[in-house]
């Protein structure tokens, strides 16, 4: 279920005042440095990323039902209730009413020279960052990370540093040990995201206004 935010006129004043901070403070754009989320589900905890295509998790603990999303709106930790939606791919979407940091997705294959990092939020209030590199060894191919010397949890976001900010490259999917001593971290990469986007969607959809207890109105879009 996708949703579009509809704010009453009275609610626009504090919003505009907040947005104006970015112009008068000399900051050219909003903070998009922590595009990660912690998602509480009925089956456990998921780590994920807040991307231009929504909040993505691996859906290992649950792929449907209610959830609670911990994420960052700029420097501020936020909590919002939502619902999980299976996508027919490696990813599960966590739908919430409000906007998140819309991390752009990488539009090219990764190379061994790319500067990568893994990021997740262990408790929803701060982020953990680990430098990582692609595994390029004999017998190892595809979306696989070298062992960075620190355990990476499932769902940790794999991100690329660029001159224009971070780009989403995937979510850590597993920990693999070869010959009892070589450790790697396969991740669900951009190819898996293309599979998600290739699943047909119903259009047009019915729309209805829903009024939240916090006086924010949202447009629910249902099949």
Wavefront OBJ file of the C-alpha trace (Angstrom):
o trace
v 0.000 0.000 0.000
v 1.572 3.286 -1.104
v 0.697 6.551 0.591
v 0.982 10.210 -0.309
v 1.260 12.838 2.402
v -1.420 15.551 2.475
v -0.860 18.341 4.992
v -3.566 20.795 6.082
v -2.762 24.468 5.487
v -2.175 25.082 9.200
v 0.434 22.334 9.265
v 2.392 23.890 6.399
v 3.579 26.857 8.493
v 5.811 24.887 10.898
v 6.956 22.733 7.993
v 8.015 25.777 5.961
v 9.725 27.255 8.984
v 11.649 24.038 9.437
v 12.632 23.845 5.751
v 13.811 27.458 5.736
v 16.517 26.460 8.217
v 18.411 24.781 5.382
v 18.510 28.031 3.393
v 19.391 30.503 6.147
v 21.956 28.203 7.787
v 24.039 27.837 4.633
v 23.329 24.096 4.348
v 22.575 23.478 0.632
v 20.548 20.296 1.157
v 19.042 18.080 3.816
v 21.121 15.551 5.722
v 21.114 12.184 3.950
v 24.112 10.692 5.722
v 22.222 8.020 7.731
v 19.850 6.268 5.300
v 19.349 3.197 7.502
v 16.458 1.806 9.510
v 15.676 -0.682 12.242
v 12.329 -2.405 11.689
v 10.498 -4.193 14.490
v 8.262 -6.950 13.120
v 5.993 -9.553 14.681
v 8.832 -12.060 14.231
v 11.837 -10.053 15.370
v 14.154 -7.277 14.212
v 15.197 -6.329 10.673
v 17.935 -3.950 9.556
v 17.367 -2.080 6.322
v 17.889 1.011 4.186
v 15.700 4.004 3.344
v 15.969 4.277 -0.439
v 14.291 6.147 -3.273
v 12.134 3.023 -3.741
v 11.100 2.767 -0.093
v 12.372 1.223 3.128
v 13.965 -2.071 2.126
v 14.595 -5.070 4.378
v 15.292 -8.736 3.694
v 12.052 -9.845 5.357
v 13.710 -12.721 7.210
v 11.655 -12.296 10.404
v 8.413 -11.300 8.640
v 7.389 -10.283 5.111
v 3.867 -9.074 5.924
v 1.922 -7.572 8.789
v 2.423 -4.587 11.106
v 5.842 -3.153 11.897
v 7.494 -0.263 13.695
v 10.254 1.630 11.871
v 13.133 3.448 13.568
v 14.844 5.792 11.099
v 16.593 9.160 10.833
v 15.101 12.386 9.538
v 18.328 14.318 9.200
v 20.108 14.018 12.566
v 16.902 13.191 14.442
v 15.893 9.581 15.290
v 12.254 8.957 14.376
v 9.761 6.152 15.096
v 6.747 5.431 12.895
v 4.288 2.546 12.703
v 3.837 0.883 9.334
v 3.151 -2.323 7.462
v 5.347 -4.842 5.679
v 4.742 -5.664 2.052
v 6.273 -8.608 0.155
v 7.663 -7.627 -3.256
v 8.175 -10.993 -4.936
v 11.947 -10.435 -4.767
v 14.746 -10.639 -2.199
v 13.482 -7.433 -0.582
v 10.514 -6.613 1.635
v 9.105 -3.085 1.812
v 8.249 -1.410 5.112
v 5.526 1.142 4.319
v 5.066 4.186 6.553
v 3.063 7.385 6.095
v 5.925 9.868 6.249
v 8.989 10.533 4.119
v 12.473 9.174 4.900
v 15.973 9.866 3.630
v 15.577 8.764 -0.046
v 18.940 7.153 -0.743
v 19.590 6.908 -4.473
v 20.351 3.485 -5.926
v 23.611 2.833 -7.771
v 22.990 2.589 -11.517
v 26.143 0.678 -12.538
v 28.052 -2.470 -11.535
v 30.470 -2.192 -8.619
v 34.229 -2.316 -9.221
v 37.082 -3.377 -6.881
v 38.205 0.263 -6.707
v 34.897 1.519 -5.279
v 34.924 2.957 -1.762
v 32.295 0.968 0.132
v 30.927 0.917 3.646
v 28.380 -1.102 5.584
v 25.969 0.838 7.787
v 23.207 -0.172 10.180
v 21.527 1.188 13.300
v 21.825 -1.296 16.185
v 19.229 0.433 18.380
v 17.488 3.005 16.173
v 19.263 5.974 17.794
v 22.748 5.872 16.253
v 24.493 4.331 13.282
v 27.362 1.827 13.033
v 29.712 2.154 10.047
v 32.328 -0.370 8.861
v 34.637 0.004 5.853
v 34.179 -2.908 3.417
v 35.545 -4.048 0.051
v 34.374 -6.358 -2.708
v 35.759 -9.886 -2.639
v 37.709 -10.528 -5.813
v 39.483 -13.822 -5.334
v 39.686 -16.997 -7.347
v 36.428 -18.871 -6.993
v 34.561 -15.854 -5.561
v 32.390 -13.743 -7.837
v 29.292 -11.577 -7.723
v 27.960 -9.431 -4.880
v 30.276 -10.606 -2.098
v 32.205 -8.620 0.513
v 35.542 -9.481 2.059
v 35.493 -10.096 5.800
v 36.131 -6.620 7.282
v 37.259 -8.102 10.593
v 33.960 -7.224 12.279
v 30.719 -9.176 12.069
v 28.142 -7.651 9.732
v 24.468 -8.299 10.562
v 21.924 -9.396 7.980
v 20.238 -6.336 6.524
v 23.186 -3.975 6.973
v 23.155 -1.505 4.068
v 26.050 -1.698 1.610
v 26.755 1.864 0.457
v 29.056 3.494 -2.089
v 30.759 6.813 -1.424
v 30.562 9.207 -4.377
v 31.334 12.929 -4.794
v 27.559 13.462 -4.754
v 26.829 11.493 -1.596
v 26.073 7.883 -0.723
v 24.487 5.375 -3.114
v 22.610 2.190 -2.192
v 24.291 -1.020 -3.365
v 22.392 -3.679 -1.411
v 21.774 -5.385 1.938
v 24.062 -7.917 3.602
v 22.310 -11.266 3.189
v 24.496 -13.855 4.904
v 27.871 -14.811 6.382
v 29.727 -17.566 4.548
v 32.825 -19.433 5.735
v 34.973 -21.342 3.241
v 37.585 -23.947 4.196
v 36.856 -23.168 7.861
v 38.885 -19.952 7.803
v 37.916 -17.633 4.918
v 34.833 -15.551 5.682
v 32.714 -13.591 3.188
v 29.479 -11.618 3.256
v 27.197 -12.092 0.217
v 24.734 -9.231 -0.226
v 21.481 -8.735 -2.128
v 22.634 -6.159 -4.665
v 21.264 -3.945 -7.393
v 20.371 -6.914 -9.615
v 17.949 -8.101 -6.917
v 16.463 -4.604 -6.806
v 15.907 -4.714 -10.578
v 13.970 -7.928 -10.023
v 11.769 -6.115 -7.501
v 11.092 -3.255 -9.909
v 10.245 -5.699 -12.690
v 7.262 -7.137 -10.765
v 4.070 -5.699 -12.356
v 2.055 -3.270 -10.233
v -1.661 -2.480 -10.412
v -2.484 0.967 -11.812
v -4.515 3.084 -11.338
v -5.310 2.654 -7.648
v -8.095 3.932 -5.451
v -7.281 6.845 -3.148
v -8.800 7.914 0.128
v -7.827 10.454 2.768
v -6.955 9.138 6.224
v -6.693 11.431 9.247
v -3.997 10.572 11.777
v -4.244 11.301 15.528
v -1.342 13.791 15.162
v -3.459 15.972 12.782
v -1.506 14.933 9.695
v -3.658 13.723 6.811
v -2.315 11.101 4.417
v -3.573 9.765 1.128
v -3.926 5.995 1.241
v -3.552 4.355 -2.147
v -4.952 0.822 -2.331
v -5.431 -1.712 -5.101
l 1 2 3 4 5 6 7 8 9 10 11 12 13 14 15 16 17 18 19 20 21 22 23 24 25 26 27 28 29 30 31 32 33 34 35 36 37 38 39 40 41 42 43 44 45 46 47 48 49 50 51 52 53 54 55 56 57 58 59 60 61 62 63 64 65 66 67 68 69 70 71 72 73 74 75 76 77 78 79 80 81 82 83 84 85 86 87 88 89 90 91 92 93 94 95 96 97 98 99 100 101 102 103 104 105 106 107 108 109 110 111 112 113 114 115 116 117 118 119 120 121 122 123 124 125 126 127 128 129 130 131 132 133 134 135 136 137 138 139 140 141 142 143 144 145 146 147 148 149 150 151 152 153 154 155 156 157 158 159 160 161 162 163 164 165 166 167 168 169 170 171 172 173 174 175 176 177 178 179 180 181 182 183 184 185 186 187 188 189 190 191 192 193 194 195 196 197 198 199 200 201 202 203 204 205 206 207 208 209 210 211 212 213 214 215 216 217 218 219 220 221 222 223
